[in-house]
Amino acid sequence: NEFDAIIENFNKMAEELSGIETLRSDFIANVSHELKTPLASIRNYAILLSAPALSESEREDYAKAISDSAGRLSDLITNILKLNKLENQQIYPQAKKYKLGEQLRECILSFEKEWEAKNIEIDCDIDDIEVYADAELLSIVWNNLISNAIKFSDDGGYVGVSLKPDRNFISVKVSDRGCGMSPEVGKHIFEKFYQGDKSHASGGNGLGLSLVRRVVDIVGADISVESVRGVGSTFTVRIYNNNIS
């Protein structure tokens, strides 16, 4: 019986190690794919820039394309490094009291260029509430959720951000009336590199919501999503009362 137990435990360990190796291989494959796309774009536009007969407008367009691709590449590497540190518990929350409502307003304003370019209506219903939490970590959550809401909204769309107290927690809601998602897609959106809507895939790298989920876990909050295909999505982050002041 003791040998049977040892064999069973050994088999379980082998199975778990095999799963970890599969995840590692998948992660490397996904990273390689995501790196190749902007690098190929940079290379191709750099070749086009070397053509002697280019007009000034073409030269500006190609230079902008290189800059945009380099920016996506930089964002991808930054997110990979952040996610690696979070998953390996190399980042520890540095909690302090701060004004969450003010942070949300500043975050929304930082995307003014993006929502103005798409003529998106921004609806803010934000109470002035202080929390005791890591402001830098939570900024990762708000930046990703608001950025996604804008990205997945059509021209002339709507994005709403609210901050409201409840008896046991406060809730931050980020809503849009964009493309929404099916229940099947909703099950996987917090997985690394998962992109349910391929038509918007060029705007991101599938790591943002993985970062959001990890940060939410670290600070002791939780996140949920309600979405209807073709109607829109609402992400709700709940921060519990032991973090509220």
C-alpha positions in Angstrom: 0.0 0.0 0.0 2.8 2.4 0.8 4.5 1.7 -2.6 1.1 2.2 -4.3 0.8 5.6 -2.6 4.4 6.6 -3.6 3.7 5.5 -7.2 0.4 7.4 -7.3 2.0 10.6 -5.9 5.0 10.3 -8.3 2.5 10.0 -11.3 0.7 13.0 -10.1 3.9 15.0 -9.9 4.9 13.9 -13.3 1.6 14.9 -14.7 1.8 18.4 -13.1 5.4 18.8 -14.4 4.2 17.9 -17.9 1.4 20.5 -17.6 3.9 23.2 -16.5 6.2 22.3 -19.5 3.3 22.6 -21.9 2.3 26.0 -20.5 6.0 27.1 -20.7 6.2 25.9 -24.4 2.9 27.6 -25.2 4.0 30.8 -23.6 7.3 30.9 -25.5 5.4 30.2 -28.8 2.9 33.0 -28.1 5.7 35.4 -27.2 7.6 34.6 -30.3 4.6 35.1 -32.5 3.7 38.4 -30.9 7.3 39.7 -31.2 7.5 38.7 -34.9 4.5 40.8 -36.0 5.8 44.3 -35.0 9.3 43.3 -36.0 8.2 42.3 -39.4 6.3 45.5 -39.8 9.3 47.6 -38.7 11.5 45.8 -41.2 9.1 46.1 -44.1 8.5 49.8 -43.6 12.2 50.5 -43.1 12.8 48.8 -46.5 10.1 51.0 -48.1 11.7 54.1 -46.6 14.9 53.4 -48.5 13.1 53.9 -51.8 14.5 57.1 -53.5 11.3 58.2 -55.2 9.1 58.5 -52.1 6.9 61.5 -51.6 7.1 63.4 -48.3 3.6 62.2 -47.3 4.6 58.6 -48.0 7.8 59.0 -46.0 5.8 60.4 -43.0 3.3 57.6 -43.2 6.0 54.9 -43.2 7.9 56.6 -40.4 4.7 56.7 -38.3 4.0 53.0 -39.0 7.5 52.2 -37.7 7.0 54.3 -34.6 3.6 52.6 -34.0 5.0 49.1 -34.3 8.0 50.0 -32.1 5.5 51.3 -29.5 3.5 48.0 -29.6 6.7 46.0 -29.3 7.7 48.1 -26.3 4.3 47.7 -24.7 4.5 43.9 -25.2 7.9 43.6 -23.6 6.8 45.8 -20.7 3.7 43.7 -20.1 5.6 40.5 -20.2 8.1 41.7 -17.6 5.3 43.0 -15.4 3.4 39.8 -15.6 6.5 37.7 -15.0 7.2 39.7 -11.8 3.6 39.5 -10.6 3.4 35.7 -11.3 6.7 35.1 -9.5 5.6 37.2 -6.6 8.5 39.7 -7.1 6.2 42.7 -6.7 4.7 43.3 -3.3 1.8 45.7 -2.7 2.9 49.1 -1.2 -0.4 50.2 0.3 -1.1 53.8 1.2 -4.2 56.0 1.5 -5.0 57.8 -1.6 -8.0 59.3 -3.5 -9.3 56.6 -5.9 -11.8 58.9 -7.6 -9.0 61.3 -8.5 -6.9 58.5 -9.9 -9.8 57.3 -12.1 -10.4 60.8 -13.5 -6.7 61.2 -14.3 -6.7 57.8 -16.0 -9.7 58.7 -18.2 -8.1 62.1 -19.2 -4.9 60.3 -20.2 -6.9 58.6 -23.0 -8.5 61.9 -24.2 -6.8 61.7 -27.5 -8.1 58.2 -28.2 -11.7 58.8 -27.2 -11.9 62.1 -29.0 -10.5 60.6 -32.2 -13.4 58.1 -32.2 -15.9 60.7 -31.0 -16.8 58.5 -28.0 -19.2 59.7 -25.3 -17.5 59.5 -21.9 -19.9 59.2 -18.9 -18.3 59.5 -15.4 -20.2 58.9 -12.2 -17.3 58.9 -9.7 -17.7 59.5 -6.0 -14.8 60.9 -4.0 -13.6 57.9 -2.0 -10.2 57.1 -0.4 -8.8 53.6 -0.4 -5.8 52.0 1.4 -4.1 50.2 -1.5 -1.2 50.2 -3.9 -2.0 53.0 -6.3 0.6 52.0 -8.9 -0.7 48.4 -9.1 -4.3 49.5 -9.4 -3.4 52.0 -12.1 -2.6 48.9 -14.2 -6.2 47.7 -13.8 -7.8 51.1 -14.7 -5.6 51.7 -17.6 -6.2 48.4 -19.2 -10.0 48.4 -18.6 -10.5 51.9 -19.9 -8.1 51.3 -22.9 -10.0 48.2 -23.8 -13.4 49.9 -23.5 -12.3 52.6 -26.0 -10.6 50.1 -28.3 -13.7 47.8 -28.6 -16.1 50.8 -29.1 -17.1 51.9 -32.5 -16.9 55.5 -33.7 -19.5 57.6 -31.8 -19.7 54.9 -29.1 -20.1 55.2 -25.3 -17.8 54.4 -22.4 -18.9 54.8 -18.8 -16.8 54.7 -15.6 -18.4 54.7 -12.2 -17.1 54.5 -8.6 -19.7 53.8 -5.9 -19.7 52.7 -2.3 -21.6 49.7 -1.0 -22.0 48.2 2.5 -19.1 45.9 2.4 -17.1 47.1 -0.6 -16.8 49.8 -3.3 -17.2 49.0 -6.9 -15.6 50.4 -10.0 -17.4 49.7 -13.2 -16.1 50.3 -16.7 -18.7 49.8 -19.4 -18.9 50.1 -23.2 -21.5 49.6 -25.9 -19.0 48.0 -28.2 -18.8 44.6 -29.9 -19.3 42.6 -26.7 -18.4 38.9 -26.5 -20.0 35.5 -26.4 -20.1 33.4 -23.1 -17.4 31.1 -24.6 -15.0 34.0 -25.2 -15.8 35.4 -21.7 -14.5 32.2 -20.1 -11.0 32.8 -21.5 -10.5 36.6 -21.5 -8.2 36.6 -18.5 -5.8 34.0 -20.0 -2.5 35.1 -21.4 -2.4 36.0 -25.1 -6.1 35.2 -25.5 -7.8 37.5 -28.0 -11.4 36.7 -28.6 -12.1 39.4 -31.2 -9.5 39.1 -34.0 -10.7 42.2 -35.7 -9.3 44.3 -32.8 -6.3 42.1 -32.2 -3.9 44.6 -33.8 -4.6 47.0 -31.0 -3.2 44.8 -28.2 -1.2 41.7 -27.3 -3.6 39.7 -25.1 -1.7 40.3 -21.9 -3.7 43.3 -20.5 -6.5 41.4 -18.8 -4.0 38.8 -17.5 -2.2 41.7 -15.8 -5.6 42.9 -14.5 -6.5 39.6 -13.0 -3.1 39.1 -11.3 -3.2 42.6 -9.8 -6.7 42.2 -8.6 -5.7 38.9 -6.8 -2.6 40.5 -5.2 -4.5 43.5 -3.8 -7.3 41.3 -2.4 -10.1 42.5 -4.7 -12.1 40.7 -7.3 -13.3 41.3 -10.9 -16.2 40.1 -12.9 -17.5 40.8 -16.4 -21.0 40.9 -18.0 -21.1 41.0 -21.7 -23.6 40.5 -24.6 -22.4 40.0 -28.1 -23.2 43.1 -30.2 -24.4 45.1 -27.1 -21.3 45.7 -25.0 -19.4 44.8 -21.8 -19.2 45.9 -18.2 -16.2 45.0 -16.0 -16.7 45.4 -12.3 -13.9 45.5 -9.8 -14.8 45.2 -6.1 -12.5 46.5 -3.4 -13.5 45.3 0.1 -14.1 47.4 3.1 -10.8 46.6 4.8 -9.2 48.7 2.0 -11.7 51.6 2.3 -11.2 54.7 4.5 
